[in-house]
Amino acid sequence: MKNSRTLRTASLWRAGRISAALLAAPVTVFSLQGCTDLEETPTSAITPNNFYKNNVEVLGGLASVYASLRSTMWGYYNLSQVSSDETVVPTRGSDWFDNGRWLDLYRHTWTPTSGSGLEDISGVWNDLFSGVARSNVVLGALETTEVPNKAAVVAELRTLRAFYYYLLMDFFGGVPIVTTTEVKPREQASRAEVFAFIEKELTESRASLPATWPAESYGRMTQGVVDAMLANMYLNAQVFTGTVTPTGLTRGAAKWNEAVTAADRVLNSGRYSLAGNWRANFSPTNESSPENIMVVRMTSSIPGIGMSLQMRGLHYNSFSLSPWNGFATIATTYNSFDAADDRRGVFLVGPQVNLETGAPINDRAGNPLIFTPEIVDVTQAKENEGARIYKYPIDPTAKDGDSHGNDFVYFRLAEMIMVKAEALNELGQTGTAVSLVNQVRARAFSPAKPLPTSISQAALREAIFNERLYEFIGEAKRRQDMIRAGTYTNARLFKQASSPYRILMPIPQNQIETNPLLKQNPGY
């Protein structure tokens, strides 16, 4: 079991609402462990039988379910990035080798019993099922508890649980569907069954969710979150409802029309708009962005529960909190960005400066630090090699490396525009689709550099795949995009082509040993 998190008390309740600070704070209502198949009873002196008897206690349990979202920013994020062509974590001397885990992920050589399998992949499984377990505990309590606005609270919990299952489905395919706290062995559902379960939970919950929340409850589930999640699921429906064998994917039925309909509910809601400056979506104060639909709330006010994405790539000397100098982007990805594209500015290359003072900085040997896009050898990289993704800037109020206040964005309006464009193009409406892509491109280029309206369907399909890289670099989207496009297991820099079944992660062996009803994914 991994990542047991004890939640601390908070006194930020307001008249039946969860404050924004509370969503980002660790709330001590109970302690849960994320079990492989929910076989173990959550460890706590607080149970549904002796707690969740009033509105404050129920909202405390709800806040604990939100708190589980932060765990996705390590395992799910790292695996999504490092197994794609966006990110590599090279070994730099004695730094970042970690028994070969990071190169294992990048090269697609993980196994159910490898270091990455037993640590990173198993950690994702535990983290996500912990979110499911917490949801089930509070939902179970609500069956016998009356609180104000109960229908909305239940809808929030079902939506949160559906999101954890969405991530489980994305990585592992078929997993046990658990909706109670009953302790018993759980068999796997098929991936298509998990898809149908998530779709049902979201569709049934939507009407009870608000369109928006008051400012102090920013970050809670809304109808827009449901629509964005559904739009993404329908875009990937051929993958998510398909069948994976050792030889690859047999795609399921497409749901392009459904993707358009769900995206349109967001686009036509009048509640979101593209940020004039796209960088505002990722700043330490990005709660003010009109574009962000679903975020993971972070805070700099309490050490250890904020964002750490900045720390993973920046050099040790980049600012006073001593970053970790790990994650980098491969040169081919960096070089694919148009020099006139403002989004290329997320990369740090060339001579480096202190991000707080602007003064030039040196490497650990005392030489001027100059980031180079090329990494000659990922097994013995120099500390200056590799462009760094700096999409989420440092928070000047951060107290330690894990407390940057930037909220991580899972869904934003630009993606809904791109979802609709991709789906319309697949439906043969290429002219309308290209205009949508150009809407996203417009704020990235000055002067404008639109795609030609005469572009063919096939050419636009490739352009959309590339445009999603440019727009969503560093947002944990690329793995899904590559699988959908059929390029995830292709040969690329530093590795040979991987096996076609690796579009699913293996179920780690320690999880199978815990629950013998689990069956290993094909090929492993």
Disulfide bonds with the S-S distance in Angstrom:
none
